[in-house]
Amino acid sequence: MKNMRMTHNELVDQVSANLFKQSGKIESQRSWLALRNYLEQLDTEQLKLMLKEAS
C-alpha cells in the first residue's frame, strides 16, 4: 500500500487533494487553509484511514 510509506505532509497533501477532487471545487483560500490546518493536526494513522476510506 503506497500511503504506508508517505510522510505526514505527503498524507496531508493527498487527503486534501482527494477531498477537493470529491467536492469538485475549492470554496475559498480560507476554507482550504482551514482544512489543511485541521488535517495537519491529525496523526498519521488517522490520515491513512481517511485515504483508505476514500478509495
C-alpha positions in Angstrom: 0.0 0.0 0.0 1.6 3.2 -1.1 0.4 5.5 1.7 2.1 3.4 4.3 5.5 5.0 3.3 4.2 8.6 2.9 5.4 11.3 5.3 2.8 13.2 7.3 3.0 16.2 5.0 2.5 13.9 2.0 -0.5 12.3 3.6 -2.0 15.8 4.3 -1.4 16.7 0.7 -3.1 13.5 -0.6 -6.1 13.7 1.7 -6.7 17.4 0.9 -6.4 16.7 -2.8 -8.9 13.8 -2.5 -11.4 15.9 -0.6 -11.3 18.7 -3.1 -11.5 16.2 -6.0 -14.6 14.7 -4.4 -16.3 18.1 -3.9 -15.3 19.4 -7.4 -14.2 22.8 -6.2 -12.4 24.9 -3.7 -14.7 27.3 -1.9 -12.0 29.8 -1.0 -8.4 30.0 0.0 -9.6 30.5 3.6 -11.5 27.2 3.6 -8.6 25.4 2.0 -6.3 26.7 4.8 -8.7 25.7 7.5 -8.9 22.2 6.0 -5.1 22.0 5.8 -4.7 23.1 9.4 -7.2 20.5 10.5 -5.5 17.7 8.6 -2.1 18.7 9.9 -3.4 18.2 13.5 -4.4 14.6 12.7 -1.9 11.8 13.3 -0.5 9.7 10.6 -2.8 6.7 11.2 -5.9 8.9 11.0 -4.7 10.3 7.7 -4.0 6.8 6.4 -7.5 5.8 7.4 -9.0 8.7 5.6 -7.2 7.8 2.4 -8.2 4.2 2.7 -11.9 5.1 3.1 -11.7 7.4 0.1 -10.5 4.6 -2.2 
